[in-house]
Amino acid sequence: MGKIIETIEIKKTYTMGSEKVHALQSISIEINRGEYVSFMGPSGSGKSTLMNIIGCLDSPTDGTYILNNKDVSDMTDNELAEIRNKEIGFVFQTFNLLPRASCLENVALPLIYAGYNKPDREDKAFLALKSVGLEDRIRHKPNELSGGQRQRVAIARALVNDPSIILADEPTGNLDSKTSLGIMELFHELHQKGNTIIMVTHEDDIAHYSHRIVRLRDGLVESDEMNPHPTSNKFQTVSE
């Protein structure tokens, strides 16, 4: 399948007043195209910092980050923004939807930055919403949807640009357990279609949907193991 992500001894240090905080001490990992990986660890372990660097939201202080055969370690903010828009689809715990925009408009937003005209944006946004089972909600605003439906809109927005990677940061953090099952089944289906998925979570039961679990502690990789029996709830019926 080939590598899509490689980090070589990346470090991240923040200066807080007179103190230096070593959020990442030396992280070297490889992720292949089509993998489904979870980053786990307690608060302060470095998992969110690592996710921000992999998502090109931040740059390492030291070390090398190769994304899809491009060295993005020393890119400018503008170059990183372009890579983010082309290569990465983000799913956040808080959904990050525009409250006054319809589902279709929210999902089409990344395509504006990518330079698509309006008819093409709407066509692609509709297909993305259809892929998450919300084609009958395209004109609804976020406040007219359940939490699970809002997260599905966010996932459709992450998919609309055909990204190389989907990055999900605590994607079920604001959802009840029944709705979480439906969202995790959707990620399972997306992975089955060949998407590369990287998820940050502090919940063991959510991490066990992935096929590989990387545990971080104190800015270092504590363990990196394949999950021999990924959870799948495809035999359960989940309603929202």
N, C-alpha and C positions, 0 to 999 in steps of 0.2 A: 504493500500500500504506500510506503514511503513516509518519511518524516514530514510533519506539517509544522511542528514546534520543536525548537531546541534551545535550551538555556544553558549557557556555559559559565559556571561560577558567577552567577549574577548576585550582586549585593545591593542593598538599599539602606542608606543611612540618612536619618532625618536629624536636623539640629533643632533642639528645643531649648531655647535660651543658651545656657553655657553647656548643656548636656547633649551628647550625641546618642541617638537611639538607633541601634542596628536592627532594623525590621527584618531584613534578609541578610544572612551571614555568608552563605555560599550555596547557591541552588543550581544544580545541574540535572535537568530532566529532559527526556525526549517523549514526544507524543506523536503517534502515527495518525495519518489520515483515517477517519472512520472510527477512531476510538471513542469510548464513553468513560470519562475519568472524573472522579470526585477529589477535590482538595478538602481535607478535614484538619481540624486542630482547634485547640482552645483559643479564647480571645487573646490576641497579642502574639499568636504563633507565627504570623506572617502570611496567612492564606489570602487575606484580602489584598495585601500589598502585591503578592505574586500574581493574583488575578488582574490587578490594575496594570501591571507591567505586561502581562500576556495580552491584555486587551488594548494595549497601546494608549492607555489613559495616563500612564506615568512611564518614566525612563529609569533604568537601573543606574545606580551610582558608579558601579563597576561591573565588568563582565560583558558577555555577548548574548544577544537574543536574536535568533534567526526565526522568522515567520514566513512560511511558504517560500523558502529559498532567498528571502531578503533579510539583510542585516538591518534591524530596526533600532538597534541599541542607541545610536547617536543621531537619529532623525530629528528634524526640527518639529515644532508643534504643528505646523501646517502639513508637513509630510505625514506625521502620525495621524492627523485627522483624516487624511485621504485614505490611508491604510485601514483605519478603523471602519470607515464607511464602506470600503470595498470588501474587506476580508472578515469582518466580525459582526455577529448579531448579538446584541445584549438583551438579557432578560433580568430584571431587577426585582427584589423583594417588594418594592413599593409601586410596581407597575410603570411609574413615570409616564402616564398618559396625559395628553392635553385635555383638560376638563371640558372646554367649549367645542372641541372638534369631534366629529363623528368617528366611529370605528374605522371607516374607510380612510378618512383624512389622517388619523393617527398612524395607520399602517403605511400610508403612502409617503409619510414625512421623509424617510431616508432617501427616497427616490428623487425628491426635489434637489437635494445636495448632489445626487449622482447625475443630474442633468436630464432626466426623463421628461417628456412632455406630458400634459395632463391626462389625455386619453390612455397613454401607456401606463402612467402611474396608477390610474384607477383600475385598469385591467389586471395589473400585477398585484395590487393590493387586494382586489376581490379574490383572486386565486389563492393568495396567502391566507385570507380569512376562511375561505372554503376548506383549505387544508387542515384548519383547526376546528372545523365544524360550526362556524359562525356566519355562514353566508346569508342567513336570515336576519342578521343584526347590523348590517353595514351602515345604516343611517342612525343607529342608536348612539347616544353620548355615554361616556364611561359611567356617569351616575345612574344610568338606567340599566346597568348590568350588575350581576353578582360578582363577588371577588374572583371566583374561578373563571368567569367569562372575561373579566378584565385581564387576568393573567394570560388567557388565550389570545386576546388582542395583542398583548405585549409580545407573545411568542410569534404571532403572525408578522408583527413589525420586525422582529429579529430575523425572520426568514425571507423577507420580501426582496432583499438584495442578493439572494443566493450566496450567502457568506461561506467562507472556508470553515469557520468555526462558530458554534453557538456557545456563548459564555453565560451561564446562569448563576446569579449571586443570590443564594438563599431563596430559590424560586417559590417555595411553599411556606416561607416564613410568616406570611400574613393570612394564611388559609387554614380552615379547619381540616381535620384529618380526612374526612370523606372527600372534600374537594381536592385535597393534596393527592389522593390516589388517582383522580382523573388527570391531573396535571402531569404526574409522574408516568402515567400510561402514555400520555401524549409524547413525552420525551422519549419513551421506549420506542414508539412508532417512528419518530423522527430519526432515531439512531438506526432502526431497521432499514430506513430508506437511504442510509449511507452518510448521514450528517455526523460531523465530529462535534462531540458535546463535552464541555468542561463545566463542572458544577462546583460551587463552593457551598458547603453546608456544615453545620455543627451537629446535625442529627444523623445518628447511625442508620436508622431505618431508611432515611432518604438516600444516604450514600450507597446503601446496598442495592439500589437500582442500577448503579454504574458497574462497569466491568473491571474497573481498576480503581484502587483507593490509595491516594498519596496523603500520608499523614505528616503534618508539619508541627514542629515544636521549637520555640525560641529561634525562629528564622532559619531552621535547618530541616532537611527531609529526615523524619524519624523512621518512616517505613514507606515502601512503595510496592504494593502487592496486587496481583490479579485477584479478582473476586470470582471464585469458581462457580458460584450459584447466584447470579444476579436476580433480584426480585423482579417478578413480572406479575401484574394483576390483570392480565388480559382475559382471564376467565371470570372476572367479576364485572358486574354491571354497575357503572358509576353514574349517578345523576347529580346535577347541580341545582 
